[in-house]
Amino acid sequence: MLNIQRTKSTSFLALLALPATAMGFALSVQISALSWILTTRYGLHIEEIGLVWAAGPIAGILGQLVVGLFSDDVWLWGGRRRPFILIGGILTALMLLALPNIGLISRALGFESILGVAIAVALALDLAVNVSFNPTRSIITDLTDDGTERTRGYTLMQTVSGSFGVLAYGIGAVWDNYALIYAGVVLVLIFSCFPAAVLTEPRVLHSAQSTQATPSKALGKILWMLLPLWGFLTYDLIAVGCKMAGITRPSHWLEFTAAAMTIVCLGVTLLSRDRGPAHVREDLIEFRKILGAHAFSWIGVQAMFVYMIAFVQQRFPALDAKSGGQMLSTAFFILSVVAALLPSTVLAPMARRFGATRVHVGCLIVMAAAYALAYVYGHTAFAVYGVMALAGIGWSAIVSLPFAIMSQRVDESHIGLFMGIFNLSVVLPQLVASLGIGTLVALLPDKGGVFLVSAVSLTISAVCWLFVRADTAHAVTATTIRD
């Protein structure tokens, strides 16, 4: 064991943050380059780009939940999280390398359509990232001891990861997205493999549970915990099935049905009260509320990430492909600068004073207001960059505070499982944004309307977070789900 790990020094916590930083950097590369490269180099339409992006949430459902379910209990190559971090890091680097070579891969395989290969590459990239993302976060819980130390670990993780996210968009803005992709390949390999090789994992986790449930019972419990997300899940399953079968839906009955289901399930969740003597039940209800509230945040965020390219192309027609890509990278660079600076310097002190939930609500409202301003005033590059800086306040909260709020209500010895469940409040809404909102954006005469959609979604999220209890009583035990 390294001496810095024994002493739990700041350098150890920084080293612990590198695997998550690698996956975050890979996502920054994807956000900055994927829509741009598919539009400018391969000529895909906005609906097709949405379909490519839909591959990511599908990979998230499969990757993070399955990995979270099993990574708590496996032991391979001297670690519990190590094999997932190593394999995921190597695959992620390879898929990043494939991004600028989709056309070459398509020709080598004898395919005439770029779309199928683009979907396959995006799916493989996201699957690789999701194989690693859960373990890279869970290992911080595994290797830290108490609340203060763990808070330092997750705060520093976001600081380091956010700083390299800034670097990613900076590379794209100063040079181009191709330079960013190749830099990502090198960084992901180093930041994944080196820490995984030198960190020593404990064989027995904190408060480890000895009772294990059968997979079928665990699945039933997980589905029940996902009650506020049933509308998203229903929409995703049917929409993906129709896409794969080539079925054109003539009306919007699916959207209306899924929206009604979401309203009912979310309402039942938010208005639920603890009716049993066990504190565990109360925290399960709170955990469900967090899932529902967090989901609407990600509809707003994902819509902006995927479809801002259409906004830039329409409102700034004088920009060529390279300049448009640099404008996107600059906007995301500014967003990421704010998100990297605020968590440890501003949000953490405010959360200690006012409560993490209240601070999170305030940040979401600011981000919703920023999106509304982008729609009204986003006709100059200066205005776009200004509102992106303002939106960075909300983004800084979304990528940090929900983890702190959620972690206070779960059993740390099965943090991988709970991280996997929590991730569904990210990937299911992402899939809705990729499959449903793309059609809406294509119909909008003003593509700036995507910011209005995002603003409404974030406002709904902020209202839902108001129903989440601010105090931190007891943690949900793993047996509540798995037994």
N, C-alpha and C positions, 0 to 999 in steps of 0.2 A: 504494500500500500504506500502511495506517495505521502511524503510528510505533510504537504499542503492539505491532503485529504484528512489526515489525522487531526490537524489543527483547525480544519474548516475555515481556512483563511479566505480572503476575498479573491485571491488568485484561483483557489479551488472552485469557488462558486462561478467565477468567470469561465473556467474550463468546463464546468458542468453545463454552462449555458450554450456551448458551441454546437452540440448536435442539433438543438432546437433552432439555433441561428442558421445552420446549414439548410434546414428545411424551409425556414422563413425566407432565406435568400432565394431558394429555388422557386418559391411561390411569387416572390417579387419579380423574378425573371419572367415567369409565366404571365403575370398580370401586365407587365410592361410590353412584352414582345408577342404574345400569342395572337391576340386579335389583330395587331398591326401586321404581322407577317402573313397571316391567312388572308387579310384584305389586300395588301399591296403586292405580295409576291405570287399568291395563288388565286386571287380574284374571287374568293368566296363571298357570298352575300351575307347580310346581317343575320338572317334566320339560320343559315348554315353555320355561322360562327357560334350562335347560341347553342346549336346542337353539339358542336365540338366541345364547348365549355360544359355541357351537361355531363360529359364523360367524367369530369372531376368529382362532382358530388356522388355519382354512382360508385366511383372508386372509394370515396370517403365512407360510404355506408358499409361497403364490404371490408375495407382496410381497417379503419380505426375501431369499429365495433368488434370485429373478429379478433384483431390483435389485442384489443383491450380485454376481451374475454379470456384469452389464453396466456397473455404475457405475464400475468400475475403469478402463474403457477408453473411455467416452464423453467428449465435450467439447462443451458447449452453454452458450450465454449466458455465456461466460467462466469456466466452472467444470466440475468433474467431479461434485461432490456438489450444487452449487447448484440445478440444475433440479429434482432430486428433493426437496430441502428446501422449495423454494418451492411447488411443486405440491402436495406432501403437506401442508404447513402450511395452505394455503388450503382444501383439501378437508376436512381434519380439522376446521377451524373451522365449515365449513358443516354437517358431519354432527353435530357437537355441538349446533348450533342446531336440528337436526332431532329430537333426542332427546325433548324435551318436546312435540313436535308430531307424533308418530307417528299419533295418532288423526286429526288434521286432514289429514295426508298420505294416510292410508288412505281417508278420505271423499272427498277431492278426486280420487283415482284410481278411485273407485267400488268399492273392495274391502270386503267384509263382514268379513273376518278381519283382526285386528290382527297376528296372528303372522307372516304373510308379510312385511308391511311392516316389522315390528320386526327380522326377520332381515335384510332388505335394508339397513336403516339401520345395523344393527350390523356387517354385512359391509362396507359402504362406509366406515364409520368406521375399522374395523380395517385395511382395505386402505390407507386414506389414512395412518394412523399408520405402518404397516409400510413404505410407500413411503419415508417419511422416516427412520424409526428407524435403519436400517442406515447411510445416509449421514451422519446426525448424529453417530454414533459413529466412523465411518471418517474423517471430516474431522479429528478430533483427531489421529489417526496421521499424516494427510497433512501437517498444519501444525506438527508438533513434530519435534524432531531426534533426541534421544537418549533412553535409557532413563529417566533421572532426570526429564527434562522431560516425557516422555510419561506417566510415572507421576503427576506433578503434574497434568497435564491431565485424566486419567481420574479421579483422586481429587477434584479440584475439580468435575468434572462431576457426580459423585455427590453432593457436598456441596450444590451449587447446585440440582440437580434434586430431591434429597431435601428441601431446605428449602422449595421451592415445592410439593412433594407434601404436606408438613405444612400449608402454607397452604391447599391445596385441601381437605383434610379439616377444617381449622379453619373455613373458610367454611361447609361443610356442617353442622358441628356447631353453630355459633353462629347462623346464619341457617337456610338449608335447601338442599336439593339443586338447586332451581331457580336460586337465586343462584349456586351453584357452577358450574352449566352455563354461564350467561351470562358469568360471569367467565372461564371457560375459553376461550370464543370469542375474547374480546379478547386474552387473554394469548398464546394459541397463534399468533394472527396476528402480533403484535408480535415475539415471540421467534423465530419462524421467518423472517419476511421481512427484518427489519433486519440480523441477522448475515449472512445469506446475501448481502445486497446489498453489504455493506462489506468482507467478508473477501476476501482475494486468494488464490486457489488456485494451486499450482504446476502447470505443464503436464506436467512429468515427475516421476513419483513416485520415492521412494527405491528403489534397487536394482531398477528396472523391468526386467521380463523382456521380451524381444523375440519369443520363440517363443510362438505361440498355437495351441491345439488346436481341433479341430472340436467343435461343440456335442454331437454324439452321444457322442464319446469322453469329454467332460467329464461328461456325464450318467452314464455308466457308472462313472466313477471316484467321483463323488459318491455314487451308490447303494452302492458298496462301502464307502466311508467311513462310511456310515450303518448298518453292520452291527449295532451294539447297539440301534438304534432300529427294526429291521425288525418286531418284534412290535407296537410302537406304530403303525407305518405300516400294517401289514396290518389291524389292528383299525379304524383310522380310515377307511381306504378302504371296507371292507365295511360298517361301521356307517353311514357317511354315505350310501353307496349305498342301503342299506335304508331309511333315513329319507326320502331323496328319492323312492324308488319306493313308499313307503307300505307296506313289508313289515314285518309284525310277527314278530319272531323268538321262537318259542315256548320256547326253552331258552337256556341260557347257554353253548352250545358255542363261540361266537365268543370270549367272554371267556377260557374255559379254554384254547383253542387259542392265542390271542394271548399269554396269560400264559406258556404253555409255550415258545413261540417266543422270548419275551423272555428267559426264564431261560437257554435254550440259547445264544442269540446274545450275551447279556451275559456269560455264563460264558466263552465262547470269547474274547471281547474282553479281559476282565480277566485271564485266564490266559495271554494271548499274550506271547511274548518276541521280542526282536530276534534274528532268525536270519541276517540279511544283514550285509555289511560296511558298508553305508551308514547313517549316523546318521539320514538322512531317514526310513528305514523305522521306526526306533525311535520317532521323534517322531510318525509317523502312528499307530502303535499307541497312544501316549499320548494323542493327540488323540481317538481313538475312545473310550478309557476316560473321558475328560472328558465326551464326549457322553452316554455311558450314565449316568454318575454324576449329571450335572446334570439329566437328564431326570426322575429320581425326585424331585428337589427340587421341580420344578414341578408334579407331580401333587399333592403336599401343599399347596403354596401356592395353586394354582388352585382346588382343592376348597374351601378356606377362603374365598377371595374370592367364589366364586359362590354357595355354599350356606349361608353364615353367616346369611343372611336367614331361612332356615327355622329355624335354631337360635334366633335372637332371637324370632321369632314364637311358637315353642312354649314357650320357657322364660320369656318375659316377656309373657304374654297381655294384661296390663293396659295395655301401651303401644299408643297409636293409630299410624296410619301415619306421621305426621310424627315422633313421638317415637321410633319404631323406626328411622326413617331417621337421626335425629340420633344414636342410640346406635351405629349402624353407623359413621357418620362419625367419632364420637369414638374408637371402637375403632381404626379405621384411622389416625386422626390420631396416636394414641399409638404405634402400630406405626411410622409414618413418622418421628416425632420421633427415635426410637431409631435408625432406619435412616439418618437424615440426619446424626446426630451421631457415630456410631461409626467409619465408614470411615476418615476422615483422622486422627481423634484417638486411636483405640484399635486398630483392625484393622491399619492400615498399620504402626505401630511393632511390633506383635506379629508381623506377617508377616515383617518384617525380622529379627526375633530367632529365631522358631521355624519360619518357613516358611509360605507362604500356604496350602498344602494342609492342614497340620496345624491351623492356625487355623480354616480353613473347616470341617473335620470337627467341631471342638469347637463351633462356632456352630450347626451343624445339629443336633447332639445336644441342645443347649440348647433349640432351637426345638421339637424333637420332644417333649421333656419338658414344655414349656409347653402344647402341644396336649393332652397327656394330662391335665394339670392342669385345662385348660378343660373337659374332659369330666366330670371328677370334681367340681370345685368351682365351675363356671360357672353358679351359680344367683343371683348378685347382680351388679349392674352393676360394683361395685368389684372383684369377683373377675375378671370378664371383662376389665376394663381392665388389671388387674395381669398377667394371663397374656399379654395382647397386648403389653405392654411387654417381657416376657421373650422372647416370640416375635420381637420386633423385632431382637434380637441375631442370630438366624438370617437374618432378612430383609435386614439390613444386609450380611451376608456374601454372600448369594445375588446381590444386585444389584451387587456390586463385585469380589469376589475371583476368581470364575471368569473374568472378562475378563482380569485380570492373569495368571492361570495359563495360560489359552489363548493369549494373545498372545505368550508366550515360545516358542511352538512353531510359529509360522506365518510365512510370508513377508509382511512389512509392505507390500510393493508391491502385494499383492492382498488387502489386509485386508478389502475389501468382500466378496469371494467367501467368505473364511473366516468373516466375521461372519454371512453368510447361511446357511452350513452350520451354524454353531454355533447359530443361532436355531432350527433344526429340533429341537434338544434342548429347546427351550422350547415351541414351538407344537404338536408332535406329542403330548406329554404333556398339554398344555392341552386338546386335543381329546378325549383319552381321559377326562379329568376331566369335561368338559362332556357327553359322550355316555354314558359308562358309569357314572360315579359318581352322576349325577343319578337314575338308576333305582334305585340302591342306597339313596340318601338318602330317596327317596320311600317305600321299603319299611320303613325303620328306624322303630320306634316312638318311639325317642329320637333326635331330630335332632342331638343332641350327638355322636352316633356319627361324624359327619363329621370331627370332630377326631381320633378314633382312627384313621380311615383316613389322615388327613394325617400323624399321628405315625408310623405304620408306614412310610409312603412315605419320609419324611425319614430315618428310621433306616436304611432300605435305601440311600438316597443316601449317607449318612455312611460306611457300610461300603464302598460302591463307591469312594468317594474315597480310601480307604486304599490302594487298588491303584495310584493315580496316582503316578508318580515325582515326587519333590519337587524334584530338581535341574533345571536348565535348560540342557541341552546345546546342541543346534542347532535351527534352525527348519525346519519343513516348507516346501519351495519350492513355488511355484505350479505348476511343471511336473510335480510329482509327481501332481497332480490333473488338470491340464488337458492333458497330453501323453499 
